[in-house]
Amino acid sequence: KLGSICIKANAQSCGDCIQVAETCGWCSDENFLTVGESKSARCDDLESLKKRNCNVTKIENPRGHITVNKNKPVTNRKKDGAEKLKPEQITQIQPQKLTLTLRSGEPQTFELKFKRAEDYPIDLYYLMDLSFSMKDDLENVKNLGTDLMREMQEITSDFRIGFGSFVEKTVMPYISTTPARLSNPCTGNQNCTSPFSYKNVLKLTENGDEFNRLVSQQQISGNLDSPEGGFDAIMQVAVCEKHIGWRNVTRLLVFSTDAGFHFAGDGKLGGIVLPNDGKCHLENNAYTMSHYYDYPSIAHLVQKLSDHNIQTIFAVTEEFQPVYKELKNLIPKSAVGTLSSNSSNVIKLIIDAYNSLSSEVILENGRLPEGVSINYKSICKNGVEGTGENGRKCSNISIGDEVSFKISIESQKCPSHGKSEVIKIKPLGFTEEVEVVLNFICDCQCAAEGQPNSDVCHNGTFECGACKCNEGRIGRLCECSKDEVRTEDLDANCRKDNGTDICSNNGDCVCGTCECKKRENPAEVYSGKYCECDNFNCDRSNNKLCGGHGRCECRKCICDANYTGSACDCSLDTSTCLAKNGQICNGRGTCDCGNCKCTNPKFQGPTCEICPTCPGVCTEHKDCVQCRAFDAGEKKDTCKQECNYFELKMVKDREKLPQPTDQSFPLTHCKERDANDCWFYYTFAIRNDTKEVYVVENLECPAGPDIIPIVAGVVAGIVLIGLALLLIWKLLMIIHDRREFAKFEKEKMNAKWDTGENPIYKSAVTTVVNPKYEGK
């Protein structure tokens, strides 16, 4: 809970209170505290202070704010325009200076705009590896000046170019130090110049022909190991601004090589252990301390390149692409391009890399003061938003595009010195920056009106409605020394009725006055002169303090309106006791604390309307309605004595009976049968304590039976049943006869007659064969 943050801080002054959280306020009303409350109870969240009846005008709650000191609009210009501006006249970032007044825990947010200016000046320094393996590359670079000048005219009309070269540290084992190899490190008939670490051949110039002339005079050199000393050269190019001729414009460093690199620690191989100092050591445009200082580290290079707003383009061969891509990930605002084996594509590489670098803006800030944090949110092209680390940058920015950043700065505490701080925010690779001055709210405005050595306070300053004690003093009025906080005489003033408990065991006796303890739950408070009261030990109902319908004061419930009882659990509202007929408890009970207590034992339910043993309304009034409306029924003889409790009204038909939708009081429709099986209809209602009965004057009696149709029907039924039985019998007989005949026919067809001879029969013919007959 926010309140608990403010209260638990135990703030002893307004200044301490507002440092806790932005939601905390201090009540400076002198009469705000009740008996037993400590000075720190003045510090609470704003809503709690209002609920505790602190006057709004007495609540100290200073807020932070932002003041824009310099807000020059971003430059809008065209490359082909007549107006030519100096670099310092071009603005790409807005605003340029702000002052933030910060309160602890309250962030202040401002918008920063960035717009790429068209035709922005560019300084490009070409740093080339002149080891022997780059011999063919040097030939293609000799005309680079004029060719690159011509291509860059499409981007800017203000372009300058410079040239430098490097090989390696001039000590063993990087080069051979024999006299012959020092004069010509190349083997065979190759004519090479002496090895060197770094030379600034040509400072930045607008003359492309001068670039070509000086580069044409360069000779290849050589070294022993594969990695080169390029980091030494990069460091000198970055820090020697006057020698190189850097302007406050876009600064590009093209690093061209076909080998790896040495970095911090490698110098030990040559006996060099002194770390690179990051300073300029050029004499006659040559680096003179390569034998004295080690190679710089990557982190050191990142810092110096960033400090001097230099964007690096690594133009390296395919073989070393993976190495330099990893290096690119460590160096912000850098790019890697693939250099052909003879550097023939260097111009296209430079232009592509420049377009890639210039299309991305990355914000960085200087060192933040202790306790200050910064958060970025980018609104890039086409409304694309980024947060976290992506909130610092925007990509795919074309010339003339405007992007913005929401920057929030928050302080968690006041600096120990209490003075202003300055931080600077700038886009990487650009010279422009935003200066942000931070002022801190460390005390309340009322503290300035404090009265030192006031008559109200003993050895203290009366400020913001309370005493701020001097060192060594204590108490609400600073009336005691820390050395005499506990004495028997002072403790006696903290015992109620001369008892044994100091401050009722709910507080501490400070200077003879009880200061009540604070509970874990800030809403629970001890109070009273002897801390004998609290607001959490009252009676409960439904597990709620004072039933949720009152407040607890000094262990007694103060009930809200319409509630009473020790736990405010008795409601005086009778609306919950109203029955459907509009009567309280149906007229058969009393309403007690919002609940019906039925006086008639036959009735029950929340409104005494349920009677399990009672007849229904219609059955209950049937006999009286029948005797009064039709002079019939069981109460015919006693009708006048027993049935005069309602008003009777007769209607012609059922449509004339009152309908429930027409009434604002309960109404019951009834349908009952008399001794003659006739139906009669009526309604029963209670209106304004008067019982009304409407009865349909005509009975609905059933008509007598018609004998002739009944007899005719019976006779016809018997005849029809007889005929149906005969037809069924006849049908069954026909079916049976047909089956028997079919069976006979089947047996007749299946009969077989025996054709064998009689065994006692002898033929009358005898045939004799002549044995001599030969058939002739």
KATAUR-V585586 format. One record per run of one state. SS is the DSSP state (h for helix, s for strand, l for the rest). FROM is the first residue (numbers start at 1). TO is the last residue. Records with the same first field share a line. If there is no record, write none. Layout:
SS->FROM-TO / FROM-TO
This chain:
l->1-1 / 9-13 / 19-23 / 28-38 / 52-55 / 61-64 / 71-86 / 90-92 / 95-96 / 104-105 / 107-107 / 116-121 / 130-131 / 142-143 / 153-158 / 167-178 / 184-197 / 206-207 / 217-227 / 229-229 / 240-240 / 245-249 / 258-260 / 262-265 / 271-281 / 284-285 / 288-297 / 308-309 / 317-317 / 331-333 / 339-345 / 359-360 / 366-371 / 380-380 / 384-384 / 395-401 / 412-420 / 428-433 / 441-444 / 450-450 / 453-459 / 464-465 / 470-472 / 475-479 / 485-487 / 493-494 / 499-501 / 506-506 / 511-512 / 517-517 / 519-524 / 528-532 / 535-539 / 542-543 / 549-549 / 554-555 / 560-562 / 565-569 / 572-574 / 579-583 / 588-588 / 593-594 / 599-603 / 605-609 / 611-616 / 631-638 / 643-646 / 652-653 / 657-659 / 663-666 / 674-678 / 688-689 / 697-699 / 701-706 / 750-776
h->2-8 / 14-18 / 39-42 / 46-51 / 56-58 / 87-89 / 132-141 / 144-152 / 179-183 / 208-216 / 230-239 / 241-244 / 266-270 / 298-307 / 318-330 / 346-358 / 381-383 / 388-392 / 445-449 / 482-484 / 488-492 / 496-498 / 503-505 / 546-548 / 575-577 / 585-587 / 617-630 / 639-642 / 654-656 / 660-662 / 707-749
s->24-27 / 43-45 / 59-60 / 65-70 / 93-94 / 97-103 / 106-106 / 108-115 / 122-129 / 159-166 / 198-205 / 228-228 / 250-257 / 261-261 / 282-283 / 286-287 / 310-316 / 334-338 / 361-365 / 372-379 / 385-387 / 393-394 / 402-411 / 421-427 / 434-440 / 451-452 / 460-463 / 466-469 / 473-474 / 480-481 / 495-495 / 502-502 / 507-510 / 513-516 / 518-518 / 525-527 / 533-534 / 540-541 / 544-545 / 550-553 / 556-559 / 563-564 / 570-571 / 578-578 / 584-584 / 589-592 / 595-598 / 604-604 / 610-610 / 647-651 / 667-673 / 679-687 / 690-696 / 700-700
